[in-house]
């Protein structure tokens, strides 16, 4: 294995930008107009690379100017996974447009009420296909989507990263796949070493180690770990990136196909895990169920929204909102909204059966879930 090396890069940031959040994608917004523009990323080392079809989105609002180019992957072997992933990326862009249209409308109204000239907000979404699946490590497709908005203030862009193994049954690629079981220790050591090398840029006391959902991409035989602007360094450093060399003989093997009858994951809930709301609906702990079924959970404290993902599968739930969906399905009501109980998020049992499509069995001992 080659010795891991790292270098920090500084990403250029357009002036006058504000924070647009760190959430994943959500449902498309009907008010957004779109037009397809075909763009091909040329192959460099093989005849069958994954390429990009670009979708240009625009806003109907005169209060918001846009420069939005949304990538849609084509050429993956697993077309179902490809469609799900493309839907996630496109849905996130639509969500961002809707959010910025709302904020821009409020700012325009405030300007009119106070008698000053309103300068339209701006929203930009750009992307880079870092790896088309033909370079080392072969089969890894890596994509970054950068979102930032202009209001006249300062802030930071959001960089979403997508890393997928282009196989007959596509799967998400993780840092552990690339750097081994000790990837956290390896990356933490590299980040700290760079901080010590350039202490004038970094806030070493703010670095508590990488998270399990650390953003990264693959490029030119390296895993590139990305941090949000201001997270661990001064604004002049942009969005810091740290490069780690990958083993020359690295091969990422597709996950084996489970034998019939052995592929189900089970979660057991006791009666003490289950709550009931005033209308008699049974509620179960969202995180315990989701993580038990192999999903990753992210909590957004600002919006009281929890996001759930596994591979290209994704959904989100919001406290107090009886509206649920999964992947491309239309939102449905289940009769009960998510609630916070004892500092934990609870969802109706029907979320597990009707939305996640898991098998749910209820008896005197509790709730038994299999997927």
Secondary structure, DSSP 8 states (H G I E B T S, - for coil): -------EE-----SS-B-----------TT-EEEEE------SS-SS--EEEEEEEE-S-TTEEEEEEEEEEE--S-HHHHHHHHHHHHHHHHHHHHHHHHHHHHHHHHHHHHT-----EEEEEEEEEEEESSSSSTTEEEEEEEEEEESSS----EEEEEEEE-SSS-EE--HHHHH-TTHHHHHHHHHHHHHHHTTTTB-GGG-----TT--EEEETTEEEEE--TTTSB-GGG-S-EEEEE--TT----------TTS---EEEEEGGG-EE-TT--EEEEHHHHHHHTT-EEEEETTTTEEEEEETTEEEEEEBT---B--TT---B--SS-BEEETTEEEEEHHIIIIIS--EEEEETTEEEEE-
